[in-house]
Each structure stands twice: as C-alpha cells, then as structure tokens.
Amino acid sequence: MAKGKKDFRLTLLKSRFGRTPGHAQCAQGLGLRRRHQSVVVKDTPENRGMIDKIRYMLLVEEA
C-alpha cells in the first residue's frame, strides 16, 4: 500500500430500510446490504462524504 493511504472498515449497525432514499443509497453505494455486514473501503473524498452522511448508521474503524 502507498504511504498515507488508509482504508476504513465499515459495519452497518442500523437497517437501510425506512431511511430517506439518499441515506439508503449511500449505504448501498458503500457496499453495505445487511445489518452487521462489514466492508473495507478506500479513503477517498467520495467515500468520506457518504460515511459522514450516514455516520449514525455505521461503526467506522481504520483497517
């Protein structure tokens, strides 16, 4: 891995269903489909924006 590049491990703690369409789409765009599912995403401005938008639904850890 290049120096300075990070990855985040995201775990979906709350369901996507019943959320506003934009929040559900952010979770889907990050690759999260089910509760308690974890994915590793790269640290990019686009991913950071989606993470910040749905932070209340996620557990965010550095991978």
C-alpha positions in Angstrom: 0.0 0.0 0.0 1.1 3.5 -0.7 2.2 5.6 2.2 -0.6 7.9 3.6 -3.4 5.8 2.0 -5.9 4.4 4.5 -8.8 2.0 4.4 -11.9 2.1 6.6 -13.8 -0.9 7.9 -17.5 -0.1 8.0 -20.1 -2.1 9.8 -23.8 -1.3 9.2 -25.5 -1.2 12.6 -28.9 0.1 11.7 -31.1 -1.1 8.8 -31.2 0.8 5.5 -35.0 0.3 5.3 -37.2 3.2 6.5 -34.4 5.7 5.9 -34.5 8.6 3.5 -33.7 7.5 -0.1 -30.4 9.3 -0.1 -29.2 7.6 3.1 -30.2 4.2 1.8 -28.4 4.8 -1.4 -25.2 5.9 0.4 -25.2 2.6 2.3 -25.7 0.7 -0.9 -23.0 2.7 -2.6 -20.6 1.7 0.1 -21.4 -1.9 -0.4 -23.5 -2.5 2.7 -26.5 -4.7 2.2 -27.3 -6.2 5.6 -27.1 -5.3 9.2 -23.8 -6.3 10.9 -22.2 -6.7 7.5 -18.6 -5.3 7.3 -16.8 -4.0 4.2 -13.4 -2.3 3.7 -13.4 0.8 1.6 -10.7 3.1 0.5 -10.2 6.6 2.0 -11.4 8.9 -0.8 -13.3 12.2 -0.6 -16.4 10.5 -2.1 -16.4 7.7 0.4 -15.8 10.1 3.3 -18.8 12.1 2.2 -21.0 9.1 2.2 -19.7 7.9 5.5 -20.3 11.4 7.1 -23.9 11.4 5.7 -24.9 8.1 7.3 -22.5 8.1 10.3 -25.4 7.4 12.7 -25.9 4.0 11.0 -22.3 2.9 10.9 -19.4 1.7 13.0 -16.3 3.1 11.4 -12.8 1.7 12.2 -9.4 2.1 10.5 -8.4 -1.1 8.7 
